[in-house]
Amino acid sequence: MFSPKKWVRRWQDSRRPHRTPVTRSAVRRPSLTLTPLEDRTVPTTFTFTSPTSGGALPSGVTEVGGIVLDIVGANGARVVSQLAASSLHQGFAAVNPLTIGTQTGFTSTVVNALGGGISELAVRITLLDGDTGP
């Protein structure tokens, strides 16, 4: 006996893609390999060298992290300061403009030591953008 309900169901089933059950043997597991891009234990002079005429940064400056200012004054005097990574902003930017960090300690004595002007300035900023957004 003809049933329109059964006919519609058969027709709908025929329009759906057929799904075959996946068996364990049919699952292909990827072969994972590790390819080292570089030896990260080798020290580099890239982050220890300033593009100013002063060249190598003082021994107190860390290899990475934070903000490093290298200032050479008009008289050739050099002032290097580092703002530690632990003191920089962490989290989302809730204001615009965002202050990443504030360097203190530039007293009038330090500024005067630069001889009345700045002839060279280099800034090294280490940032981590660890978000998962596009």
SULTAFEN-V833093 format. One record per backbone hydrogen bond with DSSP energy under -1.0 kcal/mol. CO is the residue of the C=O (numbers start at 1). NH is the residue of the N-H. E is the energy in kcal/mol with one decimal. If there is no record, write none. Layout:
CO|NH|E + CO|NH|E
This chain:
3|7|-2.3 + 4|8|-2.5 + 5|9|-2.0 + 6|10|-2.6 + 7|11|-2.5 + 8|12|-2.8 + 9|13|-2.7 + 10|14|-2.1 + 11|15|-1.1 + 12|16|-1.1 + 39|42|-1.4 + 48|57|-3.2 + 52|55|-1.4 + 55|50|-2.9 + 58|61|-1.5 + 66|126|-2.1 + 67|83|-3.1 + 68|124|-2.4 + 69|81|-2.2 + 70|122|-2.3 + 71|79|-3.0 + 72|119|-2.5 + 72|120|-2.0 + 73|76|-1.8 + 77|73|-3.4 + 79|71|-3.1 + 81|69|-2.9 + 83|67|-1.9 + 84|87|-1.4 + 85|88|-1.4 + 100|89|-2.6 + 105|107|-2.0 + 107|111|-2.3 + 108|112|-2.6 + 109|113|-1.4 + 111|114|-1.3 + 112|115|-1.7 + 114|74|-1.5 + 117|74|-1.9 + 120|72|-2.8 + 122|70|-2.7 + 124|68|-2.5
